[in-house]
Structures are given as structure tokens and as C-alpha cells.
């Protein structure tokens, strides 16, 4: 069994020289065992945004996003006013 804290070196493991001291270190090591220099990590894969969903279509035509009508806007405004008055009454209480 390998000593605690040490990894067993596998046969055929790829080794790379340390840029500071030149000692061989396994590829993927975070630091050099000889001099303690931080070894370069492999580059992270580029982060890309997921593709945008296509616009919904109805009968071959693009459907515009739904907008609030006058009634929905009035109801939302009334609910907001009621909530503000309720908070005011709780604070003034």
C-alpha cells in the first residue's frame, strides 16, 4: 500500500519538466515535488452560452411576445397600491 498522501506512479504515466527547476512531474500535478513551484493547470474549456430558443411560430408567422393589456395593467397597479397601503398601515399601526 502506498504511504498516505502520496500517489502511486503508474507505469507509462506522462511526465513533464518543471519550468523552474526542470525536475520531472506527472502531467496534471498542481505543484513540483522538488521545488514547490506551482505548475500550470490544463486550460479550462471555453464557456459558451446556450443557444437561444427559436421564436414561437403560428402558421408560419412569428408570434410577438404577449404584452399587458389595459385591464391587466390596471389590476396589477391596484394590487401594488393595496400592498403599499397594507405595509404602511402595519408600520403606522
HUFEN-V59015 format. One record per pair of residues at least 24 apart in sequence whose ideal C-beta (glycine too) atoms are under 7 Angstrom apart, sorted by the first residue. I is the first residue (numbers start at 1). J is the second residue. Records with the same first field share a line. If there is no record, write none. Layout:
I=J, J
This chain:
none
